[in-house]
Amino acid sequence: MVKLTMIARVNDGLPLAEGLDDGRGEKDLEYYKQQAKTLFKKLSQSQHEPSRMSIETGPNIFHYIIEGGVCYLTMCDRSYPKKLVFQYLEDLQREFEKVNRSQIETVARPYAFIKFDTFIQKTRKLYLDTRTQRNLSKLNDDLYEVQQIMTRNIQEVLGVGEKLDQVSQMSSRLTSESRIYADKAKDLSRQALIRKWAPVAISLRHPNYEGLEPEFSILRCTILDHTHETRAPAPNFCNVAQFVTKVIFSRKTF
């Protein structure tokens, strides 16, 4: 039997109408409604989904058709005949377009055509009993073929979007972590230079370097400050190396 019926605009997933009395007593009905809304959003983001599809979800199955930029969706028991459910959706589609065609693209609020529920309930009742002469005739209609309509699983349909979100989040995280590692690499390089030249700076209190002690004292303090991870500006170590080399070669002895 038909448990849930929803109609939505395809280009933005906006719900247009719903069967208000559908699924009374159905366990987890709100869960399935949320799945249907997620499916509408998925359809709005894709241009390659089939215009007709069946989607298995738990003990039930969604069926939908897309016509004129509108998605007509229903949920039934898995045992409900596929031929009947798609003819039910086509009945809804024909009436909905006849009554609301001029307003479908312009409405902005959800459930703008909620009064269409009256027709949904009237039509649903016609399809409740699959053994009526009317429905048996529809089932025996060889001209109405549904075997080619694809059947997929809800995780398969909705999981694609979830995986893309996960890939996007992972990419952002890796980009952020790469920046952190790059900063750490710079810090390690800076610390290596500090360790290399700090002993030189400390040893510059040798008697042969009298007269240059003020400059060496500044150099030593700058390097030691950075060794203790202060926030002082990093010294230009190329200039430090040139300076120390110049001092060494300007003196005959150590």
Helices and strands as residue ranges (DSSP letters): E 2-9, E 15-18, H 29-44, E 52-57, E 60-67, E 70-77, H 82-100, G 101-103, G 114-116, H 117-126, H 133-139, E 150-153, H 154-203, G 207-209, H 213-227, H 237-250
